[in-house]
């Protein structure tokens, strides 16, 4: 898997975040023992890294100085394969969110074939679902009427829907993706993709860390449809960041602030947790006692982290906003004369991970940046 790699010395040039990945290093299935994933440990300040670790080794690295922040969002089984009335052709529809009692915002595969007025159907145990396209939105998104109350349709999706998987995963019919594409702390439905850095944790590992005094805080940020979108502009500053819904609880915000005052180390599990925490820092005055809030925070080199001290993350796609966030984090805490040096160091680390046959992307291995 390799797109064009250019030579750049500009942190705002999208080609600065490009790299080549052999297709065989894309992980299509998770390890049976999640915490046996490999862990590449990066020391930002000393610009060093270790490749011979597994995720469970964090038990020996974390202590009661740490607060580990995880994202408890749950992947919503919102994908249906439906048949076009009168044509018989099959279309994949991913139901993103309810607009009202019967209408939903839906992302369609082969969207050019899905027009206003088109009708689709799907049989399921006990009935037949009839859908009608009522409007167009940007890109592949359509407004679709389900003819059912929201609560009933959500129940149908929960029983019959498929978990949406990233497009680069080659599905294995022997794998129960409804189970494996969820973190052990997933509880709040609403994401179109899992916060994959959290997939490495097991309940036993979390219990072991808690016995050492490590504090776990669960936040909620629902991963949106833009998470797999590459940056398509040459200058990344011109990229329009997708927004994602986060659930803010004032009591939790007060606890998080108190941890920092006490000098605790804040370890964000994944880029979603990092975006949540940094949004809290920047937007605190906007939050009520309990508030649903959308964040479109775009983090790239030059951004100064105000809350997150350490980061656990997977290995991300070339030219993705996630790779840019990791570059920014590496740069912020490292001894780099220029931001571009941090970007090049991260690409060097990725190159070493490829040489060491690390597994990449959603079901792949992890990186711990200190």
C-alpha positions in Angstrom: 0.0 0.0 0.0 1.9 3.0 -1.2 0.9 6.3 -2.6 3.3 8.8 -4.2 6.1 9.8 -1.8 7.5 13.2 -2.3 10.4 15.0 -0.8 9.4 17.9 1.3 10.9 20.2 4.0 7.6 21.9 4.8 5.4 20.7 7.8 2.4 22.1 6.0 2.9 20.1 2.8 0.7 17.0 2.8 3.5 15.0 1.2 5.6 15.4 4.4 3.2 12.8 5.9 3.5 10.2 3.2 5.1 6.8 3.4 5.0 3.4 1.8 3.6 0.3 3.5 3.8 -3.2 2.2 0.3 -4.6 2.0 1.1 -7.7 3.9 1.7 -5.6 7.1 -1.9 -4.4 7.2 -3.5 -6.4 10.0 -6.9 -7.9 9.0 -7.6 -9.7 12.2 -6.7 -8.9 15.8 -4.5 -11.1 17.9 -6.3 -13.6 20.1 -4.6 -12.2 23.2 -5.0 -8.4 22.8 -2.3 -7.4 25.2 0.3 -9.5 23.3 0.4 -6.9 20.5 3.9 -5.5 20.0 4.6 -2.1 21.5 7.1 0.4 20.1 8.2 2.7 22.9 9.3 6.2 22.0 11.2 8.6 24.3 10.6 12.1 22.8 13.1 14.0 24.8 16.0 11.7 24.1 14.9 10.8 20.5 15.2 7.1 21.2 12.9 4.2 20.8 12.6 0.5 21.7 11.0 -2.2 19.5 11.2 -5.3 21.7 8.2 -4.8 23.9 4.6 -6.1 24.1 1.6 -4.1 25.2 1.3 -6.0 28.5 4.8 -4.6 29.4 2.9 -1.4 30.4 2.2 -3.1 33.7 5.9 -2.5 34.5 6.0 1.0 33.2 3.0 2.7 34.8 2.4 3.4 38.4 0.2 5.5 40.7 1.4 8.7 39.1 -0.7 8.0 36.0 -4.2 8.7 34.9 -5.1 6.6 31.8 -7.8 8.2 29.7 -9.8 5.8 27.5 -12.6 6.4 25.0 -15.7 4.3 25.9 -17.5 4.9 22.6 -19.0 1.8 21.1 -19.1 1.0 17.3 -22.7 1.2 16.1 -23.8 -1.8 13.9 -25.2 0.7 11.4 -24.4 -1.0 8.1 -27.1 -2.7 6.0 -26.9 -4.3 2.5 -30.1 -3.4 0.8 -31.6 -4.2 -2.6 -32.8 -1.5 -5.1 -36.4 -1.8 -5.9 -37.0 -2.6 -9.5 -33.3 -3.2 -10.2 -32.2 -5.8 -7.7 -28.7 -4.3 -7.4 -27.2 -4.3 -3.9 -26.1 -1.2 -2.1 -24.2 -0.8 1.2 -25.8 1.8 3.4 -24.1 3.1 6.6 -26.7 4.8 8.9 -24.8 7.6 10.7 -27.4 9.4 12.8 -31.1 10.1 13.1 -32.3 13.4 11.8 -35.8 13.0 13.1 -38.2 10.1 14.0 -38.0 8.4 10.6 -35.2 10.1 8.6 -31.5 9.2 8.8 -28.2 10.6 7.5 -26.7 7.7 5.5 -23.4 7.2 3.8 -23.8 5.0 0.6 -21.3 3.0 -1.2 -21.5 3.6 -5.0 -23.5 6.7 -4.1 -23.8 7.9 -7.7 -26.4 5.1 -8.1 -28.4 6.3 -5.1 -30.7 9.2 -6.2 -33.6 11.1 -4.7 -36.7 9.1 -5.0 -35.0 5.7 -5.2 -36.4 3.0 -3.0 -34.6 0.0 -1.4 -35.7 -3.0 0.6 -34.3 -5.7 2.9 -36.0 -8.7 4.4 -35.2 -9.7 8.0 -36.6 -12.2 10.4 -40.2 -11.1 11.0 -40.5 -8.4 8.4 -39.4 -6.3 5.5 -37.6 -2.9 5.7 -38.5 -0.4 3.0 -36.3 2.7 2.5 -36.7 5.8 0.4 -34.0 8.4 -0.5 -35.4 11.9 0.2 -32.4 14.1 -0.1 -28.7 14.6 -1.0 -25.9 15.8 1.2 -22.2 16.2 0.6 -20.3 13.5 -1.0 -21.7 10.0 -0.5 -24.2 11.1 2.1 -28.0 10.8 1.6 -31.1 11.5 3.6 -33.1 8.2 3.9 -36.6 7.6 5.3 -36.9 4.3 7.2 -40.7 4.4 7.7 -40.0 3.4 11.3 -39.7 5.2 14.6 -36.1 5.8 15.6 -36.3 3.5 18.6 -37.6 0.6 16.5 -35.1 1.1 13.8 -32.2 1.3 16.2 -33.4 -2.0 17.6 -33.5 -3.5 14.1 -29.9 -2.3 13.5 -28.8 -3.8 16.7 -30.2 -7.2 15.7 -29.4 -7.2 11.9 -26.9 -4.5 11.3 -23.2 -5.1 10.4 -20.3 -3.4 12.1 -18.6 -1.0 9.6 -15.0 -1.9 9.1 -12.2 0.3 7.6 -12.0 -0.2 3.8 -8.4 -1.5 4.0 -9.5 -4.6 6.0 -10.0 -7.8 4.1 -12.8 -9.5 6.1 -12.4 -13.1 7.3 -15.6 -15.0 7.5 -14.4 -16.8 10.6 -14.0 -13.6 12.6 -16.8 -12.2 14.8 -16.2 -8.5 14.0 -19.1 -7.4 16.2 -17.0 -8.7 19.2 -13.4 -8.1 18.2 -14.0 -4.5 16.8 -14.9 -3.2 20.2 -12.7 -2.2 23.2 -13.3 -4.0 26.5 -14.6 -0.6 27.9 -16.9 0.2 25.0 -20.4 1.1 26.4 -21.7 4.2 24.6 -23.0 3.5 21.1 -22.3 6.1 18.4 -19.1 5.5 16.5 -18.5 4.4 12.9 -15.1 3.1 13.9 -13.4 1.8 17.0 -10.9 3.9 19.0 -8.3 1.4 18.0 -5.5 2.2 20.5 -7.9 0.9 23.2 -8.2 -2.5 21.5 -5.0 -3.7 23.1 -6.3 -3.5 26.7 -7.8 -6.6 28.4 -9.8 -6.5 31.6 -7.1 -8.4 33.5 -4.5 -5.9 32.4 -6.6 -3.0 33.6 -7.2 -4.7 36.9 -3.4 -5.2 37.2 -2.8 -1.5 36.6 -5.4 -0.4 39.0 -3.8 -2.6 41.7 -0.7 -0.5 41.1 -2.7 2.7 41.7 -3.2 3.7 38.1 -6.4 5.7 37.7 -8.7 5.1 34.7 -11.0 7.8 33.4 -13.5 7.0 30.6 -14.4 9.8 28.2 -16.9 9.7 25.3 -16.0 10.9 21.8 -17.9 9.2 18.9 -15.6 8.6 16.0 -17.1 10.1 12.8 -17.2 9.2 9.2 -14.3 11.5 8.4 -11.8 9.5 10.4 -10.5 7.5 7.4 -10.6 10.5 5.0 -7.1 11.4 3.7 -6.1 15.1 3.5 -6.7 16.0 -0.2 -5.2 19.5 -0.2 -1.5 20.2 -0.7 -1.4 22.6 2.2 -2.8 20.9 5.3 -3.8 24.2 6.8 -6.6 24.3 4.2 -8.0 21.0 5.2 -11.5 21.1 6.7 -11.4 18.9 9.8 -14.5 16.6 10.3 -16.4 17.2 13.5 -17.0 14.5 16.1 -19.5 14.4 19.0 -18.2 14.4 22.5 -20.1 14.0 25.7 -18.9 16.4 28.4 -19.6 15.9 32.1 -18.7 18.8 34.4 -17.9 16.6 37.3 -15.4 14.7 35.2 -13.9 17.9 33.9 -13.3 19.0 37.5 -11.6 15.7 38.2 -9.4 16.0 35.2 -8.3 19.5 36.2 -7.6 18.2 39.7 -5.3 15.5 38.4 -3.2 18.1 36.6 -3.0 20.2 39.7 -1.8 17.2 41.7 1.0 16.6 39.1 -0.5 13.3 37.7 0.8 12.2 34.3 -2.1 12.1 31.8 -1.8 9.2 29.4 -4.3 9.5 26.5 -5.2 6.2 24.9 -5.6 7.0 21.2 -5.9 10.2 19.2 -9.6 10.5 20.0 -8.9 10.7 23.7 -6.2 13.3 23.0 -8.5 15.4 20.9 -11.2 15.2 23.6 -8.8 16.3 26.3 -7.3 19.1 24.3 -10.7 20.3 23.3 -11.7 20.5 27.0 -8.7 22.7 27.6 -9.5 25.0 24.8 -13.3 25.1 25.1 -14.0 24.8 28.8 -16.0 28.0 29.0 -18.5 26.6 26.4 -19.6 23.6 28.5 -22.7 23.5 30.6 -23.1 21.1 33.5 -23.7 18.2 31.1 -23.3 19.0 27.4 -23.0 17.3 24.0 -20.4 19.1 22.1 -18.8 18.7 18.6 -15.1 19.1 18.2 -13.4 19.9 15.0 -10.0 20.4 16.6 -7.2 19.8 14.0 -3.9 19.0 15.5 -0.7 19.2 13.4 2.9 20.2 14.1 3.1 23.6 15.7 0.2 22.8 18.1 1.2 23.0 21.8 -0.4 20.4 23.9 -1.8 21.8 27.2 -3.1 18.7 28.9 -1.9 15.3 27.5 1.5 14.2 28.8 1.8 10.8 27.1 0.1 9.0 24.2 -0.7 5.4 23.2 -1.6 5.1 19.5 -1.7 2.7 16.6 0.2 3.1 13.3 -1.8 5.3 11.0 -2.5 5.7 7.3 -0.3 8.0 5.2 -1.4 11.6 4.9 -4.0 11.2 7.6 -4.9 13.7 10.2 -4.1 11.1 12.8 -0.5 10.9 11.6 -0.3 14.7 11.8 -1.6 14.6 15.4 1.1 12.1 16.4 3.7 14.2 14.6 2.6 17.2 16.6 2.7 15.3 19.9 6.2 14.0 19.1 7.3 17.5 18.3 5.8 19.1 21.3 7.7 17.1 23.9 10.9 16.4 22.0 14.2 18.1 21.7 13.8 19.1 18.1 15.2 22.3 16.6 12.4 22.5 14.0 9.0 20.8 13.7 10.1 19.1 10.5 12.8 17.2 12.4 10.0 15.6 14.5 8.0 14.7 11.4 11.1 13.1 9.8 11.9 11.3 13.1 8.4 9.8 13.2 8.7 8.6 9.6 12.0 7.0 10.5 10.3 5.2 13.4 7.6 4.0 11.0 10.3 2.8 8.7 11.9 0.8 11.6 8.5 -0.6 12.5 8.1 -1.8 8.9 11.6 -3.4 9.0 10.6 -5.1 12.2 7.4 -6.4 10.6 5.1 -4.6 13.0 1.4 -4.9 12.2 -0.3 -1.7 11.0 -3.7 0.1 11.3 -6.8 -0.8 13.2 -6.0 -4.4 14.3 -2.2 -3.7 14.3 0.4 -3.1 16.9 0.8 0.0 19.1 3.2 2.8 19.9 3.7 4.4 23.3 5.1 7.9 23.2 6.6 9.3 26.4 
